[in-house]
Amino acid sequence: MKNSYLETIREYYPNANYSEILEKEVIAYLEHIGFNPDKVMTANSICSDDINAMQFPISDSGLLGPFYLGGLDGFPFTGLTGVQAFAHHMPEEGALLIYYGPHIGITEEGEIGKVVRDGQDHESNCCGAAQAALAKINDQPQELSLLDYQEDTIVQLFQKNKIRIEDEPYPIQEATEVMFEAIQERIHLLITKSKDEFVGKYLILIGSIFINVDEGAASCIAYKEFQTTNLYTNEVTDHLEGFVTYLAKNNLG
């Protein structure tokens, strides 16, 4: 990625950094705070969009998994069944790492909510599900349909925050913040209700906005949560500030 492209992304997300750091530096940082990769089972709650399959970093550093928790725009639609199944897969005395968050595109020209996808010569919506949901919000209650349950759920979330979203200069960016908050709240709730199912010792949560880019560029991440929980003592440690400092010391921030 050209430095100018990263600078464009940082106009919207000032702390954004290259997503490949998730693969390298997060693992290094986990080792720094005492976690061996072969004892960490991973799960992703990210959008099922094909662009994420191509741009989200896939670790080859020994982490186990991933288990897929997310549906459209990263909401953990697998619910309690998914989280509790995943909880049973973690190594004994090991850790679970859940990465979660919605995604949004930013073109090299600086248009937010769009990307130029592989094999195409024009911009398209990203996240398409979020953009479609924005077009559907109105003052009427949204009913859930079995044929489009996930999309209708997103529409409901946006309708509840209609004024907040529409009052911003970039509604898709604010809608993505709404999605992040909803995903974060649901992930924490599912974990709370699944505490008795975990067979390992630690739970690691990394939450962010995942930023897709035009074909050939390097995707980015804007980190919003990085914490560990000792499942034996329920002690929670916040690593977000320490991780940002770690990136800066390694000239990665």
N, C-alpha and C positions, 0 to 999 in steps of 0.2 A: 504493500500500500504506500502511495505517495504520502509524505508528511502533510501535504496540503489537504489530503482527504481526511486524515485523522483530525486535523485542525477544524475542518468543516463539521465533522461529527461532534467535536468537543464544543461547538457553538450551541448544540442542543444538550449534550451530556458532558459537562466539564471534566469528570473523572473517568471518562471512557478510556479503555486500553485494549490492546489486541487480545482476541479470544484465545490465541495460542498460548497465552500466559496461563490460562486455566489448565492446560495440559502439562506445562512444564513447571511454572513457578508455584502454582497451588500445591502440586505434589511435593515440590521441594519444601514449601512452607509447612505442609503437613508433617513431613519428616522432621523438620526443624522443631516442631512442637510435640513430636513423639509418636507419630503414626506411620507405620510401615505400609507401603502400598498394597502388599499382598494380604493385609488384614483389613482392608477397607472395601466394603461392598457399596457400589454406587447406584443411584437412581436419578433419573432425569424427569422433571415435570416441565417439559417445553412443548411448543407447538408441533403438531404432526406435519407441518408444511415441509415439502421436499427440500426447500432451500436450507432448512436447518440440518437435514441429513448431510448436506454437502458442506455447510459452513460451520456447524458446531464441532468443536474439537473432540476427536475420539482418542482417548488415552491408550497408548501402548506401553505404559510404564508400570504395568502390573496390577493396576486397580481392577477389582472384580466387577462384573456387570457390564452395562447398566440394565436396570429394571426400568421399564417405561411407565410413568405415572400419568403423563399429561395427554390431553386432547387438544382441541382447537385453542390456540393462543396460550398454551401452557397450563390451563386450568387442570387440576388433578382429578379428572373425571373417573379414574379407577376407584376413587373413594376409599372407604375403610378396607374393603376386600383387597385392593391393591397394596395399600400401605402395610396391612397386617401380613399378607403373603410375603412381601419384601422383607419385613421385620424378621421373619423366620429364616431368611437366607443368609443373614450376616454371620461372619465368623465368631465363634465363641471368644470372648475377651477382645474382640475386634471392634470395628466401627462401621457405622452406616454414614454415607455421604449423600445427601440429597441436594442436587442442584435444581433450582426452580426459577421461573420467571417468564414473562411474555416476551415477544420479539417485535421489532419495528425496523423498517428499512430506511436508509438514508442514501440518496444517490450522490455520486461524486459532484454533481452540480448543486447539491445542498437541499434537494427536495425531500422532506420527511414524509414517511409513510409510503415510499416508493422505492423500487430497485429495478435495475436491468438484470434480468435473470439469464442464466446460461442458455445460449442458443437463441436468444431473442435480441432484437435491435430496438426495442421500445421499453418504456417503463411500465411496471405493473404494481398493483397494490401489495403492501407487505406491512403488517399482517393482513392478508386478504379477508380473513374472518372478522377481524376487528373493523376494517373499513366497511365491510358489508353490514355489520351490526350498527355502525354509526348511521348508515343510510336508513336504517329501519326504526331508529328511536323516534318516539312521538309521545303524545300525552295519554295514549291508551295503554292499559295493561297488556303486557306480552304474555301470551299463553304458551306453555311448553308443548312441543309436538314430538311424538316419538320418531318422526321422520327426520327431525332436525333439532334434536334435544340440545346438543352442545352449542350450536349457534344461537338458539333461542335463550339459553342461559346467559350468554354474553350480552345479548340484547337487553335482558332484564337488568343485568349489572349496570349497563350504560344508562338505561332509563332512570334508574335510581339516582344517577349522578348527572342527569341531563344538563342542568343549569351550570354545574361546575365545568363540564366538558365544553359546552358551547360558548362559555364566556372567555375561553382561552384563544390566543391567536392561532395555535396549532391544535385543533380538537383531537387529532389522532395521537399526539404526544400525551395529552392529558388523559385520553381514554386508556392509553398504555399504562399510565400511572395508576389509574383505577383498577386495571387488570392486575398489576403487580400487587396492589394492596389486597385484592380479593384472593389471589393465589396464596400470598403470604399468610393471610388469616386462615384460609382453609388448610394449608399445610400444617400450621401449628395446631389447629383443632384436631386434625386427623392423627397427629403425633400424640397429642394429649390423650385421646381416646384409645390409643394403641399401645400405651406405655407397658402394659403387662405382656405384650407380645414380643418385645425385643429380647433377643437372646445374647446380644453382645454388650459391650461396656459403654461405648460412646456413640453419640449422634452428632454429625457435622452437617450444618445447614449453610448453603451458599445461595443467596438470592440476588438476582440482578435483572437489568434490562439487557436482552441480547440484541445486538445491533447488526442487522444484515446489510450487505453492501453489494455494489455492482459486480458483475462477473469479472473474475480475475483479481479482485482486491481482497484484503484480509478483514474478516469480520471482527467486531469489537464487543466489549462487555462493559457495562456501567454497574459496578458492584454496589449493592444496597444492604446486604446482610452477610455476615460470615461469623458463625458462632459454633461452639461445641457444647454439648450437654453430657455430663457424666450420668449415665442412666442408673448407676448404683446410688449416687448421692443426690441427684437432681441439680447439681451445681452447674450453672451456665456461665461460660466464658465467652466474652465478645472479642473476636479477633480482627474485626474490620479495620480499625485504626492501625493495629499492628501490621496487618497485611499491606495496607497502603504504604506504610513506612518502609516495610520490607521491599516493596517494589521500587520505591524511590532510592533506597540505598543501593539497589542493584541496577540503577539507571533504567528502570522499566516503568516508572511512573510518569 
